[in-house]
Amino acid sequence: MINIDNLLEKVGEVQVTCKTAYQLKGSKSPQVLHALKARGYVEQIVVLTTGKELRLWVQAN
């Protein structure tokens, strides 16, 4: 099983929802994508509280 904590790096908070946003450290293999989605993460283009717009992973719920 893939450990999600080793795959994600915290980069800030989403401006609108105040949810923590993470950047993927490695490649987007099918196993990694499945593990992220199984843990409730979705990939979104988000605006951080710093004003940066990035494609990041956030928790869906």
mmCIF file of the N, C-alpha and C atoms, coordinates in Angstrom:
data_MODEL
# 
_entry.id   MODEL 
# 
loop_
_atom_site.group_PDB 
_atom_site.id 
_atom_site.type_symbol 
_atom_site.label_atom_id 
_atom_site.label_alt_id 
_atom_site.label_comp_id 
_atom_site.label_asym_id 
_atom_site.label_entity_id 
_atom_site.label_seq_id 
_atom_site.pdbx_PDB_ins_code 
_atom_site.Cartn_x 
_atom_site.Cartn_y 
_atom_site.Cartn_z 
_atom_site.occupancy 
_atom_site.B_iso_or_equiv 
_atom_site.pdbx_formal_charge 
_atom_site.auth_seq_id 
_atom_site.auth_comp_id 
_atom_site.auth_asym_id 
_atom_site.auth_atom_id 
_atom_site.pdbx_PDB_model_num 
ATOM 1   N N  . MET A 1 1  ? 0.842   -1.188 0.000   1.00 0.00 ? 1  MET A N  1 
ATOM 2   C CA . MET A 1 1  ? 0.000   0.000  0.000   1.00 0.00 ? 1  MET A CA 1 
ATOM 3   C C  . MET A 1 1  ? 0.885   1.248  0.000   1.00 0.00 ? 1  MET A C  1 
ATOM 4   N N  . ILE A 1 2  ? 0.466   2.258  -0.709  1.00 0.00 ? 2  ILE A N  1 
ATOM 5   C CA . ILE A 1 2  ? 1.233   3.491  -0.844  1.00 0.00 ? 2  ILE A CA 1 
ATOM 6   C C  . ILE A 1 2  ? 0.940   4.416  0.334   1.00 0.00 ? 2  ILE A C  1 
ATOM 7   N N  . ASN A 1 3  ? 1.998   4.986  0.922   1.00 0.00 ? 3  ASN A N  1 
ATOM 8   C CA . ASN A 1 3  ? 1.847   5.933  2.025   1.00 0.00 ? 3  ASN A CA 1 
ATOM 9   C C  . ASN A 1 3  ? 1.683   7.339  1.446   1.00 0.00 ? 3  ASN A C  1 
ATOM 10  N N  . ILE A 1 4  ? 0.494   7.898  1.579   1.00 0.00 ? 4  ILE A N  1 
ATOM 11  C CA . ILE A 1 4  ? 0.169   9.211  1.015   1.00 0.00 ? 4  ILE A CA 1 
ATOM 12  C C  . ILE A 1 4  ? 1.034   10.317 1.617   1.00 0.00 ? 4  ILE A C  1 
ATOM 13  N N  . ASP A 1 5  ? 1.354   10.201 2.903   1.00 0.00 ? 5  ASP A N  1 
ATOM 14  C CA . ASP A 1 5  ? 2.132   11.243 3.585   1.00 0.00 ? 5  ASP A CA 1 
ATOM 15  C C  . ASP A 1 5  ? 3.492   11.465 2.940   1.00 0.00 ? 5  ASP A C  1 
ATOM 16  N N  . ASN A 1 6  ? 4.060   10.422 2.329   1.00 0.00 ? 6  ASN A N  1 
ATOM 17  C CA . ASN A 1 6  ? 5.354   10.545 1.664   1.00 0.00 ? 6  ASN A CA 1 
ATOM 18  C C  . ASN A 1 6  ? 5.236   11.127 0.259   1.00 0.00 ? 6  ASN A C  1 
ATOM 19  N N  . LEU A 1 7  ? 4.029   11.187 -0.279  1.00 0.00 ? 7  LEU A N  1 
ATOM 20  C CA . LEU A 1 7  ? 3.820   11.648 -1.653  1.00 0.00 ? 7  LEU A CA 1 
ATOM 21  C C  . LEU A 1 7  ? 3.479   13.127 -1.767  1.00 0.00 ? 7  LEU A C  1 
ATOM 22  N N  . LEU A 1 8  ? 2.955   13.706 -0.691  1.00 0.00 ? 8  LEU A N  1 
ATOM 23  C CA . LEU A 1 8  ? 2.448   15.072 -0.758  1.00 0.00 ? 8  LEU A CA 1 
ATOM 24  C C  . LEU A 1 8  ? 3.288   16.035 0.069   1.00 0.00 ? 8  LEU A C  1 
ATOM 25  N N  . GLU A 1 9  ? 3.420   17.248 -0.430  1.00 0.00 ? 9  GLU A N  1 
ATOM 26  C CA . GLU A 1 9  ? 4.134   18.318 0.268   1.00 0.00 ? 9  GLU A CA 1 
ATOM 27  C C  . GLU A 1 9  ? 3.174   19.495 0.448   1.00 0.00 ? 9  GLU A C  1 
ATOM 28  N N  . LYS A 1 10 ? 3.013   19.950 1.676   1.00 0.00 ? 10 LYS A N  1 
ATOM 29  C CA . LYS A 1 10 ? 2.103   21.065 1.962   1.00 0.00 ? 10 LYS A CA 1 
ATOM 30  C C  . LYS A 1 10 ? 2.666   22.346 1.353   1.00 0.00 ? 10 LYS A C  1 
ATOM 31  N N  . VAL A 1 11 ? 1.801   23.077 0.616   1.00 0.00 ? 11 VAL A N  1 
ATOM 32  C CA . VAL A 1 11 ? 2.251   24.318 -0.019  1.00 0.00 ? 11 VAL A CA 1 
ATOM 33  C C  . VAL A 1 11 ? 1.446   25.537 0.409   1.00 0.00 ? 11 VAL A C  1 
ATOM 34  N N  . GLY A 1 12 ? 0.365   25.336 1.149   1.00 0.00 ? 12 GLY A N  1 
ATOM 35  C CA . GLY A 1 12 ? -0.426  26.474 1.613   1.00 0.00 ? 12 GLY A CA 1 
ATOM 36  C C  . GLY A 1 12 ? -1.871  26.100 1.829   1.00 0.00 ? 12 GLY A C  1 
ATOM 37  N N  . GLU A 1 13 ? -2.729  27.120 1.864   1.00 0.00 ? 13 GLU A N  1 
ATOM 38  C CA . GLU A 1 13 ? -4.168  26.913 2.037   1.00 0.00 ? 13 GLU A CA 1 
ATOM 39  C C  . GLU A 1 13 ? -4.920  27.510 0.863   1.00 0.00 ? 13 GLU A C  1 
ATOM 40  N N  . VAL A 1 14 ? -6.021  26.857 0.493   1.00 0.00 ? 14 VAL A N  1 
ATOM 41  C CA . VAL A 1 14 ? -6.874  27.352 -0.578  1.00 0.00 ? 14 VAL A CA 1 
ATOM 42  C C  . VAL A 1 14 ? -7.599  28.590 -0.067  1.00 0.00 ? 14 VAL A C  1 
ATOM 43  N N  . GLN A 1 15 ? -7.571  29.652 -0.833  1.00 0.00 ? 15 GLN A N  1 
ATOM 44  C CA . GLN A 1 15 ? -8.111  30.941 -0.400  1.00 0.00 ? 15 GLN A CA 1 
ATOM 45  C C  . GLN A 1 15 ? -9.606  30.874 -0.081  1.00 0.00 ? 15 GLN A C  1 
ATOM 46  N N  . VAL A 1 16 ? -10.385 30.211 -0.896  1.00 0.00 ? 16 VAL A N  1 
ATOM 47  C CA . VAL A 1 16 ? -11.837 30.191 -0.738  1.00 0.00 ? 16 VAL A CA 1 
ATOM 48  C C  . VAL A 1 16 ? -12.286 29.276 0.400   1.00 0.00 ? 16 VAL A C  1 
ATOM 49  N N  . THR A 1 17 ? -11.685 28.076 0.499   1.00 0.00 ? 17 THR A N  1 
ATOM 50  C CA . THR A 1 17 ? -12.167 27.071 1.453   1.00 0.00 ? 17 THR A CA 1 
ATOM 51  C C  . THR A 1 17 ? -11.315 26.944 2.707   1.00 0.00 ? 17 THR A C  1 
ATOM 52  N N  . CYS A 1 18 ? -10.132 27.526 2.721   1.00 0.00 ? 18 CYS A N  1 
ATOM 53  C CA . CYS A 1 18 ? -9.177  27.411 3.826   1.00 0.00 ? 18 CYS A CA 1 
ATOM 54  C C  . CYS A 1 18 ? -8.708  25.972 4.050   1.00 0.00 ? 18 CYS A C  1 
ATOM 55  N N  . LYS A 1 19 ? -8.841  25.114 3.038   1.00 0.00 ? 19 LYS A N  1 
ATOM 56  C CA . LYS A 1 19 ? -8.334  23.747 3.133   1.00 0.00 ? 19 LYS A CA 1 
ATOM 57  C C  . LYS A 1 19 ? -6.849  23.745 2.798   1.00 0.00 ? 19 LYS A C  1 
ATOM 58  N N  . THR A 1 20 ? -6.125  22.816 3.398   1.00 0.00 ? 20 THR A N  1 
ATOM 59  C CA . THR A 1 20 ? -4.702  22.683 3.117   1.00 0.00 ? 20 THR A CA 1 
ATOM 60  C C  . THR A 1 20 ? -4.512  22.146 1.705   1.00 0.00 ? 20 THR A C  1 
ATOM 61  N N  . ALA A 1 21 ? -3.574  22.739 0.968   1.00 0.00 ? 21 ALA A N  1 
ATOM 62  C CA . ALA A 1 21 ? -3.272  22.326 -0.402  1.00 0.00 ? 21 ALA A CA 1 
ATOM 63  C C  . ALA A 1 21 ? -1.907  21.656 -0.429  1.00 0.00 ? 21 ALA A C  1 
ATOM 64  N N  . TYR A 1 22 ? -1.806  20.596 -1.229  1.00 0.00 ? 22 TYR A N  1 
ATOM 65  C CA . TYR A 1 22 ? -0.584  19.809 -1.312  1.00 0.00 ? 22 TYR A CA 1 
ATOM 66  C C  . TYR A 1 22 ? -0.128  19.693 -2.752  1.00 0.00 ? 22 TYR A C  1 
ATOM 67  N N  . GLN A 1 23 ? 1.193   19.618 -2.921  1.00 0.00 ? 23 GLN A N  1 
ATOM 68  C CA . GLN A 1 23 ? 1.789   19.383 -4.225  1.00 0.00 ? 23 GLN A CA 1 
ATOM 69  C C  . GLN A 1 23 ? 2.331   17.963 -4.232  1.00 0.00 ? 23 GLN A C  1 
ATOM 70  N N  . LEU A 1 24 ? 2.164   17.272 -5.339  1.00 0.00 ? 24 LEU A N  1 
ATOM 71  C CA . LEU A 1 24 ? 2.653   15.909 -5.481  1.00 0.00 ? 24 LEU A CA 1 
ATOM 72  C C  . LEU A 1 24 ? 4.165   15.933 -5.638  1.00 0.00 ? 24 LEU A C  1 
ATOM 73  N N  . LYS A 1 25 ? 4.880   15.150 -4.813  1.00 0.00 ? 25 LYS A N  1 
ATOM 74  C CA . LYS A 1 25 ? 6.346   15.141 -4.849  1.00 0.00 ? 25 LYS A CA 1 
ATOM 75  C C  . LYS A 1 25 ? 6.890   14.352 -6.034  1.00 0.00 ? 25 LYS A C  1 
ATOM 76  N N  . GLY A 1 26 ? 6.226   13.266 -6.402  1.00 0.00 ? 26 GLY A N  1 
ATOM 77  C CA . GLY A 1 26 ? 6.737   12.387 -7.450  1.00 0.00 ? 26 GLY A CA 1 
ATOM 78  C C  . GLY A 1 26 ? 5.869   12.406 -8.694  1.00 0.00 ? 26 GLY A C  1 
ATOM 79  N N  . SER A 1 27 ? 5.929   11.300 -9.418  1.00 0.00 ? 27 SER A N  1 
ATOM 80  C CA . SER A 1 27 ? 5.184   11.203 -10.674 1.00 0.00 ? 27 SER A CA 1 
ATOM 81  C C  . SER A 1 27 ? 3.742   10.759 -10.434 1.00 0.00 ? 27 SER A C  1 
ATOM 82  N N  . LYS A 1 28 ? 2.908   10.992 -11.433 1.00 0.00 ? 28 LYS A N  1 
ATOM 83  C CA . LYS A 1 28 ? 1.491   10.627 -11.363 1.00 0.00 ? 28 LYS A CA 1 
ATOM 84  C C  . LYS A 1 28 ? 1.279   9.243  -11.967 1.00 0.00 ? 28 LYS A C  1 
ATOM 85  N N  . SER A 1 29 ? 1.741   8.220  -11.285 1.00 0.00 ? 29 SER A N  1 
ATOM 86  C CA . SER A 1 29 ? 1.500   6.867  -11.774 1.00 0.00 ? 29 SER A CA 1 
ATOM 87  C C  . SER A 1 29 ? 0.056   6.486  -11.463 1.00 0.00 ? 29 SER A C  1 
ATOM 88  N N  . PRO A 1 30 ? -0.490  5.502  -12.162 1.00 0.00 ? 30 PRO A N  1 
ATOM 89  C CA . PRO A 1 30 ? -1.871  5.077  -11.880 1.00 0.00 ? 30 PRO A CA 1 
ATOM 90  C C  . PRO A 1 30 ? -2.073  4.648  -10.422 1.00 0.00 ? 30 PRO A C  1 
ATOM 91  N N  . GLN A 1 31 ? -1.058  4.016  -9.824  1.00 0.00 ? 31 GLN A N  1 
ATOM 92  C CA . GLN A 1 31 ? -1.161  3.583  -8.430  1.00 0.00 ? 31 GLN A CA 1 
ATOM 93  C C  . GLN A 1 31 ? -1.246  4.782  -7.494  1.00 0.00 ? 31 GLN A C  1 
ATOM 94  N N  . VAL A 1 32 ? -0.457  5.806  -7.757  1.00 0.00 ? 32 VAL A N  1 
ATOM 95  C CA . VAL A 1 32 ? -0.451  7.013  -6.927  1.00 0.00 ? 32 VAL A CA 1 
ATOM 96  C C  . VAL A 1 32 ? -1.790  7.736  -7.053  1.00 0.00 ? 32 VAL A C  1 
ATOM 97  N N  . LEU A 1 33 ? -2.281  7.899  -8.265  1.00 0.00 ? 33 LEU A N  1 
ATOM 98  C CA . LEU A 1 33 ? -3.564  8.571  -8.476  1.00 0.00 ? 33 LEU A CA 1 
ATOM 99  C C  . LEU A 1 33 ? -4.693  7.825  -7.778  1.00 0.00 ? 33 LEU A C  1 
ATOM 100 N N  . HIS A 1 34 ? -4.683  6.500  -7.870  1.00 0.00 ? 34 HIS A N  1 
ATOM 101 C CA . HIS A 1 34 ? -5.713  5.697  -7.203  1.00 0.00 ? 34 HIS A CA 1 
ATOM 102 C C  . HIS A 1 34 ? -5.636  5.858  -5.687  1.00 0.00 ? 34 HIS A C  1 
ATOM 103 N N  . ALA A 1 35 ? -4.429  5.850  -5.133  1.00 0.00 ? 35 ALA A N  1 
ATOM 104 C CA . ALA A 1 35 ? -4.256  5.997  -3.686  1.00 0.00 ? 35 ALA A CA 1 
ATOM 105 C C  . ALA A 1 35 ? -4.740  7.367  -3.210  1.00 0.00 ? 35 ALA A C  1 
ATOM 106 N N  . LEU A 1 36 ? -4.435  8.410  -3.957  1.00 0.00 ? 36 LEU A N  1 
ATOM 107 C CA . LEU A 1 36 ? -4.880  9.756  -3.588  1.00 0.00 ? 36 LEU A CA 1 
ATOM 108 C C  . LEU A 1 36 ? -6.402  9.865  -3.628  1.00 0.00 ? 36 LEU A C  1 
ATOM 109 N N  . LYS A 1 37 ? -6.995  9.350  -4.689  1.00 0.00 ? 37 LYS A N  1 
ATOM 110 C CA . LYS A 1 37 ? -8.453  9.421  -4.810  1.00 0.00 ? 37 LYS A CA 1 
ATOM 111 C C  . LYS A 1 37 ? -9.141  8.564  -3.749  1.00 0.00 ? 37 LYS A C  1 
ATOM 112 N N  . ALA A 1 38 ? -8.542  7.432  -3.402  1.00 0.00 ? 38 ALA A N  1 
ATOM 113 C CA . ALA A 1 38 ? -9.110  6.563  -2.366  1.00 0.00 ? 38 ALA A CA 1 
ATOM 114 C C  . ALA A 1 38 ? -9.094  7.240  -1.000  1.00 0.00 ? 38 ALA A C  1 
ATOM 115 N N  . ARG A 1 39 ? -8.120  8.103  -0.764  1.00 0.00 ? 39 ARG A N  1 
ATOM 116 C CA . ARG A 1 39 ? -8.040  8.826  0.514   1.00 0.00 ? 39 ARG A CA 1 
ATOM 117 C C  . ARG A 1 39 ? -8.819  10.141 0.498   1.00 0.00 ? 39 ARG A C  1 
ATOM 118 N N  . GLY A 1 40 ? -9.528  10.436 -0.598  1.00 0.00 ? 40 GLY A N  1 
ATOM 119 C CA . GLY A 1 40 ? -10.393 11.606 -0.636  1.00 0.00 ? 40 GLY A CA 1 
ATOM 120 C C  . GLY A 1 40 ? -9.755  12.864 -1.180  1.00 0.00 ? 40 GLY A C  1 
ATOM 121 N N  . TYR A 1 41 ? -8.640  12.737 -1.900  1.00 0.00 ? 41 TYR A N  1 
ATOM 122 C CA . TYR A 1 41 ? -7.986  13.904 -2.492  1.00 0.00 ? 41 TYR A CA 1 
ATOM 123 C C  . TYR A 1 41 ? -8.446  14.087 -3.930  1.00 0.00 ? 41 TYR A C  1 
ATOM 124 N N  . VAL A 1 42 ? -8.569  15.339 -4.348  1.00 0.00 ? 42 VAL A N  1 
ATOM 125 C CA . VAL A 1 42 ? -8.891  15.669 -5.731  1.00 0.00 ? 42 VAL A CA 1 
ATOM 126 C C  . VAL A 1 42 ? -7.881  16.698 -6.229  1.00 0.00 ? 42 VAL A C  1 
ATOM 127 N N  . GLU A 1 43 ? -7.601  16.637 -7.523  1.00 0.00 ? 43 GLU A N  1 
ATOM 128 C CA . GLU A 1 43 ? -6.669  17.596 -8.122  1.00 0.00 ? 43 GLU A CA 1 
ATOM 129 C C  . GLU A 1 43 ? -7.469  18.793 -8.629  1.00 0.00 ? 43 GLU A C  1 
ATOM 130 N N  . GLN A 1 44 ? -7.040  19.995 -8.238  1.00 0.00 ? 44 GLN A N  1 
ATOM 131 C CA . GLN A 1 44 ? -7.747  21.215 -8.622  1.00 0.00 ? 44 GLN A CA 1 
ATOM 132 C C  . GLN A 1 44 ? -6.753  22.321 -8.935  1.00 0.00 ? 44 GLN A C  1 
ATOM 133 N N  . ILE A 1 45 ? -7.211  23.264 -9.741  1.00 0.00 ? 45 ILE A N  1 
ATOM 134 C CA . ILE A 1 45 ? -6.467  24.512 -9.894  1.00 0.00 ? 45 ILE A CA 1 
ATOM 135 C C  . ILE A 1 45 ? -6.990  25.417 -8.792  1.00 0.00 ? 45 ILE A C  1 
ATOM 136 N N  . VAL A 1 46 ? -6.106  25.826 -7.896  1.00 0.00 ? 46 VAL A N  1 
ATOM 137 C CA . VAL A 1 46 ? -6.534  26.583 -6.718  1.00 0.00 ? 46 VAL A CA 1 
ATOM 138 C C  . VAL A 1 46 ? -5.754  27.886 -6.604  1.00 0.00 ? 46 VAL A C  1 
ATOM 139 N N  . VAL A 1 47 ? -6.361  28.847 -5.915  1.00 0.00 ? 47 VAL A N  1 
ATOM 140 C CA . VAL A 1 47 ? -5.692  30.101 -5.579  1.00 0.00 ? 47 VAL A CA 1 
ATOM 141 C C  . VAL A 1 47 ? -5.360  30.029 -4.098  1.00 0.00 ? 47 VAL A C  1 
ATOM 142 N N  . LEU A 1 48 ? -4.066  30.098 -3.774  1.00 0.00 ? 48 LEU A N  1 
ATOM 143 C CA . LEU A 1 48 ? -3.638  30.036 -2.387  1.00 0.00 ? 48 LEU A CA 1 
ATOM 144 C C  . LEU A 1 48 ? -3.845  31.382 -1.707  1.00 0.00 ? 48 LEU A C  1 
ATOM 145 N N  . THR A 1 49 ? -3.755  31.386 -0.392  1.00 0.00 ? 49 THR A N  1 
ATOM 146 C CA . THR A 1 49 ? -3.903  32.636 0.354   1.00 0.00 ? 49 THR A CA 1 
ATOM 147 C C  . THR A 1 49 ? -2.792  33.621 0.004   1.00 0.00 ? 49 THR A C  1 
ATOM 148 N N  . THR A 1 50 ? -1.703  33.119 -0.580  1.00 0.00 ? 50 THR A N  1 
ATOM 149 C CA . THR A 1 50 ? -0.611  33.987 -1.011  1.00 0.00 ? 50 THR A CA 1 
ATOM 150 C C  . THR A 1 50 ? -0.905  34.650 -2.361  1.00 0.00 ? 50 THR A C  1 
ATOM 151 N N  . GLY A 1 51 ? -2.007  34.225 -3.026  1.00 0.00 ? 51 GLY A N  1 
ATOM 152 C CA . GLY A 1 51 ? -2.367  34.780 -4.324  1.00 0.00 ? 51 GLY A CA 1 
ATOM 153 C C  . GLY A 1 51 ? -1.891  33.949 -5.500  1.00 0.00 ? 51 GLY A C  1 
ATOM 154 N N  . LYS A 1 52 ? -1.076  32.923 -5.256  1.00 0.00 ? 52 LYS A N  1 
ATOM 155 C CA . LYS A 1 52 ? -0.583  32.062 -6.329  1.00 0.00 ? 52 LYS A CA 1 
ATOM 156 C C  . LYS A 1 52 ? -1.690  31.136 -6.823  1.00 0.00 ? 52 LYS A C  1 
ATOM 157 N N  . GLU A 1 53 ? -1.724  30.895 -8.140  1.00 0.00 ? 53 GLU A N  1 
ATOM 158 C CA . GLU A 1 53 ? -2.665  29.945 -8.728  1.00 0.00 ? 53 GLU A CA 1 
ATOM 159 C C  . GLU A 1 53 ? -1.870  28.723 -9.174  1.00 0.00 ? 53 GLU A C  1 
ATOM 160 N N  . LEU A 1 54 ? -2.186  27.563 -8.593  1.00 0.00 ? 54 LEU A N  1 
ATOM 161 C CA . LEU A 1 54 ? -1.444  26.338 -8.868  1.00 0.00 ? 54 LEU A CA 1 
ATOM 162 C C  . LEU A 1 54 ? -2.387  25.158 -9.043  1.00 0.00 ? 54 LEU A C  1 
ATOM 163 N N  . ARG A 1 55 ? -1.897  24.106 -9.697  1.00 0.00 ? 55 ARG A N  1 
ATOM 164 C CA . ARG A 1 55 ? -2.636  22.840 -9.807  1.00 0.00 ? 55 ARG A CA 1 
ATOM 165 C C  . ARG A 1 55 ? -2.163  21.965 -8.650  1.00 0.00 ? 55 ARG A C  1 
ATOM 166 N N  . LEU A 1 56 ? -3.048  21.765 -7.671  1.00 0.00 ? 56 LEU A N  1 
ATOM 167 C CA . LEU A 1 56 ? -2.676  21.084 -6.436  1.00 0.00 ? 56 LEU A CA 1 
ATOM 168 C C  . LEU A 1 56 ? -3.715  20.048 -6.041  1.00 0.00 ? 56 LEU A C  1 
ATOM 169 N N  . TRP A 1 57 ? -3.395  19.314 -4.995  1.00 0.00 ? 57 TRP A N  1 
ATOM 170 C CA . TRP A 1 57 ? -4.282  18.299 -4.435  1.00 0.00 ? 57 TRP A CA 1 
ATOM 171 C C  . TRP A 1 57 ? -4.867  18.807 -3.128  1.00 0.00 ? 57 TRP A C  1 
ATOM 172 N N  . VAL A 1 58 ? -6.185  18.684 -2.970  1.00 0.00 ? 58 VAL A N  1 
ATOM 173 C CA . VAL A 1 58 ? -6.871  19.066 -1.735  1.00 0.00 ? 58 VAL A CA 1 
ATOM 174 C C  . VAL A 1 58 ? -7.859  17.957 -1.370  1.00 0.00 ? 58 VAL A C  1 
ATOM 175 N N  . GLN A 1 59 ? -8.245  17.907 -0.097  1.00 0.00 ? 59 GLN A N  1 
ATOM 176 C CA . GLN A 1 59 ? -9.242  16.925 0.330   1.00 0.00 ? 59 GLN A CA 1 
ATOM 177 C C  . GLN A 1 59 ? -10.608 17.369 -0.168  1.00 0.00 ? 59 GLN A C  1 
ATOM 178 N N  . ALA A 1 60 ? -11.358 16.436 -0.722  1.00 0.00 ? 60 ALA A N  1 
ATOM 179 C CA . ALA A 1 60 ? -12.652 16.753 -1.321  1.00 0.00 ? 60 ALA A CA 1 
ATOM 180 C C  . ALA A 1 60 ? -13.710 17.086 -0.288  1.00 0.00 ? 60 ALA A C  1 
ATOM 181 N N  . ASN A 1 61 ? -13.650 16.471 0.868   1.00 0.00 ? 61 ASN A N  1 
ATOM 182 C CA . ASN A 1 61 ? -14.713 16.685 1.860   1.00 0.00 ? 61 ASN A CA 1 
ATOM 183 C C  . ASN A 1 61 ? -14.418 17.805 2.809   1.00 0.00 ? 61 ASN A C  1 
# 
